[in-house]
Amino acid sequence: MENFKDVFLFTISDAHLFGYIVAFLAALLETVFAVGLFLPGSTMILFLGVLAAQ
């Protein structure tokens, strides 16, 4: 699991546009009924904000 975190942080830090795309898709998928029940977009955006602050 630690390896996944390192790879994910490396990807986000190198491709800033990728982070914006992930945040956009998380907010967009929140509106889809089936996906919004399992993973709210606001939770994903909060998670990405914490990663951006590091």
Protein Blocks (a to p, Z undefined) as FASTA:
>chain_A
ZZmmmmmmmmmmmmmmlmmmmmmmmmmmmmpmklmmmmcfklmmmmmmmmmmZZ
